[in-house]
Amino acid sequence: MNVSRVNTVTEFILLSFPCSREVQVLLFTLFLVSYILTLMGNGAIVFAVKLDHRLHTPMYTLLANFSFLEICYINTTVPNLLKNFLSETKTISFTACFLQFYFFFSMGTTETFLLPLMAFDRYLAICRPLHYPTIMSSRLCMNLAALCWVTAFLCYPVPIYFITQLPFCGPNSIDHFVCDPGPLLTLSCTPAPGIELSCSILSSLIIFITFLFILGSYTLVLRAVLHVPSAAGRYKAFSTCGSHLVVVSLFYGTLMVMYISPTSGNPTGIQKIVTLFYSSLTPLLNPLIYSLRNKDMKAALRRIQMCTKVSQSE
C-alpha cells in the first residue's frame, strides 16, 4: 500500500474480479469484444442520425444523444477494467479514482434524465400529435438535451468533495471494478453516516422521480393508444415506444435491484454483477434494440452502408 508520511492513502487497488490468470485473459477478451461492439453499435446510430436528413427529428436527435452518452458511459469503466485484467498491481490513483466516481455517476445521472425526456417526446407525439411539431421543435429538443447533461454533471460535485475530505489511512483495497461510494466510504478511517445517507437519498430521489415520470408518461400513452380505433394504428403507436420501454426496463430494473434489494449481505457478488449489467451490458444491447425494432433506423444504416461501399469501389 502506497501511503504518505501522514498515513494518507494516495492510491487504491480495484480488485475487480479475482480469479486465475487464464480466466483473467478470457475475461479481458470477452470485455474487449463487448467494448468494441458497443462503440461500433452506438457510433453507427450517432453517425446515421448525423448523416441522414430523414432522421433530423426530435426523436432521433434524442436517440443520437443517448447513443453518444452510452459511448461516454462505457469509457468511464471498461478501459480501466481491461487494464486491470492484464495488470498485476490493479492500482488507481486517489485523484483518478474520484474522477472515475464523478464521471461514472454523472453519466449515469444523465441517462436517468434523458430517458424521461425521450418518454415525454413520445407522449407528445402520440397524445398531442397536432401540437407536437410546434411544442417539440428541434431547438427546444436540443436545449432540453443540453439541460439534462448540465444538470446531471452538477449533481455530484458537492458529495464527492466531502468524501475526498474524509481520512483514508488504510486499507486501500476496493472489492469492485469501479470507484463506487459504498466501498469507498467503508475504507474511511472515520464513519461518515451523514455523507452515506445524503448520497443514498440523492441517488434514490433521482432514480425514483425520473422513473415515476416515465411511468406516468407511458400510462398516458397507453390510455391514448387504447382509444385508437384501428389495430394498425395501435400497432404503430406501440412499436414507436417498444424500443424505449425495453431500454427503460433494462436500465431501471438493474438500478432498482441495486437500491432496493438487500445487497449488504453479499456486496461482492450482487453489486458487481448489477453494476456490470447497467454500465456495460445495457450499452451493448441498446443499439440492437433500437436498430432491430426501428424501420427508419435500419433503412438509414443500410443507406450509409451502401454509400460506404460505393465510395470504396470508386
C-alpha positions in Angstrom: 0.0 0.0 0.0 1.3 3.4 -1.0 0.8 5.9 1.8 2.4 9.3 2.6 4.1 10.4 5.8 0.8 11.5 7.3 -0.5 8.0 6.7 -2.9 9.1 3.9 -3.8 6.7 1.1 -2.6 8.0 -2.3 -3.8 5.2 -4.4 -6.4 2.4 -4.3 -6.5 -1.2 -5.5 -9.5 -2.2 -7.6 -9.8 -5.9 -7.1 -12.3 -6.2 -9.9 -12.9 -10.0 -10.5 -10.2 -12.0 -8.6 -9.5 -15.3 -10.4 -6.8 -17.2 -12.1 -4.6 -15.7 -14.8 -6.2 -17.8 -17.5 -9.7 -16.6 -16.6 -8.4 -13.0 -16.4 -7.2 -13.3 -20.0 -10.5 -14.8 -21.0 -12.5 -12.0 -19.3 -10.2 -9.5 -21.0 -11.0 -10.9 -24.4 -14.8 -11.0 -23.7 -14.9 -7.5 -22.4 -12.7 -6.2 -25.2 -15.0 -7.6 -27.8 -18.1 -6.3 -26.0 -16.4 -2.9 -25.7 -15.6 -2.7 -29.4 -19.1 -3.8 -30.4 -20.6 -1.2 -28.0 -18.6 1.6 -29.6 -19.4 0.4 -33.1 -23.1 0.0 -32.5 -23.7 3.3 -30.7 -21.3 5.1 -33.0 -23.3 3.8 -36.0 -26.5 5.3 -34.6 -24.9 8.7 -33.9 -23.5 8.8 -37.5 -26.8 7.6 -39.0 -28.7 10.4 -37.3 -26.0 12.9 -38.2 -25.7 12.0 -41.9 -29.3 11.1 -42.8 -31.5 14.2 -43.0 -34.6 12.0 -42.7 -33.6 11.3 -39.1 -33.3 15.0 -38.2 -36.3 14.9 -35.9 -36.5 15.3 -32.1 -37.0 11.5 -31.5 -33.8 10.6 -33.4 -31.9 13.6 -32.0 -32.6 12.3 -28.5 -31.6 8.8 -29.6 -28.3 10.1 -31.0 -27.7 11.9 -27.7 -28.5 8.7 -25.9 -26.1 6.7 -28.0 -23.3 9.2 -27.6 -23.9 9.1 -23.8 -23.6 5.3 -23.9 -20.2 5.7 -25.6 -19.0 8.1 -22.9 -20.6 6.0 -20.1 -18.8 2.8 -21.0 -15.5 4.7 -21.3 -15.7 5.6 -17.7 -15.2 2.0 -16.5 -14.3 -0.5 -19.2 -10.8 0.8 -20.3 -9.6 0.7 -16.7 -11.3 -2.7 -16.2 -9.4 -4.1 -19.3 -6.1 -2.7 -18.0 -6.7 -4.3 -14.6 -7.3 -7.7 -16.2 -3.7 -7.7 -17.5 -2.1 -5.8 -14.6 -0.5 -7.3 -11.5 -1.0 -4.2 -9.3 -4.5 -3.1 -10.3 -3.9 0.3 -8.7 -5.7 3.6 -9.4 -4.5 6.9 -8.0 -6.6 8.8 -5.5 -7.4 11.5 -8.0 -8.2 9.1 -10.8 -10.5 7.1 -8.5 -12.6 10.1 -7.7 -12.6 11.4 -11.2 -14.0 8.0 -12.3 -16.5 8.2 -9.5 -17.6 11.7 -10.7 -17.9 10.8 -14.4 -19.4 7.4 -13.8 -22.2 8.8 -11.7 -22.7 11.9 -13.8 -23.1 9.8 -17.0 -25.5 7.5 -15.2 -27.5 10.5 -13.9 -27.6 12.0 -17.5 -29.1 8.7 -18.6 -31.8 8.9 -15.9 -32.6 12.4 -17.2 -32.5 11.6 -20.9 -34.8 8.6 -20.6 -37.7 10.6 -19.2 -37.2 13.3 -21.9 -37.4 10.5 -24.5 -40.6 9.3 -22.8 -42.0 12.9 -22.8 -41.2 13.2 -26.5 -43.2 10.0 -27.2 -46.1 11.3 -25.1 -46.3 14.5 -27.1 -46.0 12.6 -30.4 -48.8 10.2 -29.6 -51.1 12.1 -27.2 -50.7 15.6 -28.8 -49.9 14.8 -32.4 -51.3 18.1 -33.8 -49.3 20.3 -31.4 -46.2 18.1 -31.4 -44.3 19.9 -34.2 -44.8 23.3 -32.6 -44.1 22.2 -29.0 -41.1 19.9 -29.6 -39.1 21.9 -32.0 -35.6 21.0 -32.9 -34.3 24.0 -30.9 -36.3 23.0 -27.8 -35.2 19.4 -28.1 -31.5 20.4 -28.2 -31.9 22.7 -25.3 -33.7 20.1 -23.2 -31.0 17.5 -24.0 -28.3 20.0 -23.1 -30.1 20.7 -19.8 -30.1 17.0 -19.0 -26.3 16.9 -19.5 -25.5 20.1 -17.5 -27.9 19.3 -14.6 -26.6 15.7 -14.3 -23.0 16.9 -14.1 -23.9 19.4 -11.3 -25.5 16.7 -9.0 -22.4 15.1 -7.6 -19.5 17.6 -7.2 -20.5 18.5 -3.6 -21.0 14.9 -2.3 -17.7 13.9 -3.9 -15.9 16.8 -2.4 -17.0 15.8 1.1 -16.0 12.2 0.5 -12.5 13.3 -0.6 -12.1 15.2 2.7 -12.5 12.0 4.7 -9.3 10.4 6.1 -8.3 7.4 4.2 -5.4 5.8 6.2 -5.7 2.2 5.0 -6.5 -0.4 3.9 -6.9 0.7 0.3 -8.4 -2.4 -1.5 -11.8 -1.8 -3.1 -13.6 -5.1 -3.9 -15.2 -3.7 -7.0 -14.2 -2.8 -10.6 -15.3 0.9 -10.3 -14.8 3.5 -7.6 -18.2 3.3 -6.0 -19.2 5.4 -3.0 -20.2 2.3 -0.9 -16.8 0.6 -0.9 -15.0 4.0 -0.7 -16.9 5.0 2.4 -16.1 1.7 4.1 -12.4 2.5 3.7 -12.6 5.8 5.5 -10.9 5.8 8.9 -13.8 7.6 10.5 -17.5 6.7 9.9 -19.5 9.2 7.8 -23.2 8.2 8.2 -24.3 11.7 7.1 -22.4 11.6 3.8 -23.5 8.0 3.2 -27.2 8.9 3.9 -27.0 12.0 1.7 -25.5 10.1 -1.3 -28.2 7.4 -0.9 -31.0 9.9 -0.7 -29.7 11.9 -3.7 -29.3 8.7 -5.8 -32.7 7.3 -4.8 -34.5 10.6 -5.5 -33.0 10.8 -9.0 -33.9 7.2 -9.8 -37.5 7.2 -8.4 -38.6 10.6 -9.5 -37.4 10.0 -13.1 -38.8 6.5 -13.1 -42.2 7.8 -11.9 -42.2 10.4 -14.6 -41.5 7.7 -17.3 -44.3 5.6 -15.8 -46.7 8.5 -15.8 -45.8 9.4 -19.4 -46.4 5.8 -20.7 -49.6 5.4 -18.7 -51.0 8.4 -20.6 -49.6 7.0 -23.9 -51.2 3.6 -23.2 -54.5 5.2 -22.4 -54.4 7.2 -25.7 -53.3 4.2 -27.7 -56.2 2.1 -26.5 -58.6 4.7 -27.9 -57.1 4.4 -31.4 -59.8 2.7 -33.5 -57.6 0.8 -35.9 -55.4 -2.1 -35.0 -52.8 -0.9 -37.4 -52.7 2.5 -35.7 -52.4 0.9 -32.2 -49.5 -1.3 -33.5 -47.7 1.7 -35.0 -48.0 3.6 -31.8 -46.8 0.7 -29.6 -43.9 0.0 -32.0 -42.6 3.6 -31.6 -42.5 3.2 -27.9 -41.5 -0.5 -27.6 -37.7 0.0 -28.0 -37.7 2.8 -25.4 -39.7 0.7 -22.9 -37.2 -2.2 -23.3 -34.3 0.1 -22.6 -36.0 1.6 -19.6 -36.9 -1.8 -18.2 -33.2 -3.0 -18.5 -31.7 0.2 -17.1 -34.1 0.9 -14.2 -34.6 -2.8 -13.5 -31.0 -3.2 -12.6 -30.9 0.1 -10.7 -33.9 -1.0 -8.6 -32.2 -4.2 -7.7 -29.1 -2.2 -6.7 -31.1 0.2 -4.4 -34.0 -2.0 -3.2 -32.6 -5.5 -2.8 -30.6 -6.3 0.4 -27.1 -6.1 -1.2 -25.3 -5.6 2.1 -25.2 -9.3 2.7 -23.4 -10.1 -0.5 -21.8 -6.9 -1.8 -19.0 -8.5 -3.8 -21.5 -10.6 -5.7 -24.7 -8.8 -6.4 -23.4 -5.3 -6.6 -20.6 -6.2 -9.0 -23.0 -8.1 -11.3 -25.7 -5.4 -11.2 -23.2 -2.6 -11.8 -21.7 -4.5 -14.7 -25.1 -5.1 -16.2 -26.3 -1.5 -16.3 -22.9 0.1 -17.0 -21.6 -2.4 -19.7 -24.2 -4.8 -20.9 -27.1 -2.3 -21.4 -25.0 0.0 -23.6 -24.1 -3.1 -25.7 -27.7 -4.1 -26.1 -29.2 -0.6 -26.8 -28.1 -0.4 -30.5 -29.5 -3.8 -31.2 -32.8 -2.9 -29.5 -33.2 0.4 -31.3 -31.9 -0.7 -34.8 -33.8 -4.0 -34.9 -37.1 -2.6 -33.9 -36.9 0.7 -35.9 -37.5 0.6 -39.7 -36.2 4.2 -40.2 -33.0 3.4 -38.4 -32.4 0.2 -40.3 -33.1 2.0 -43.6 -30.6 4.8 -42.6 -27.9 2.3 -41.6 -28.4 0.4 -44.9 -28.1 3.6 -46.9 -24.9 4.5 -45.1 -23.5 1.0 -45.7 -24.3 1.3 -49.5 -22.8 4.8 -49.7 -19.6 3.4 -48.0 -19.4 0.5 -50.4 -19.9 2.9 -53.4 -17.2 5.3 -52.2 -14.8 2.4 -51.6 -15.4 1.0 -55.1 -14.6 4.3 -56.7 
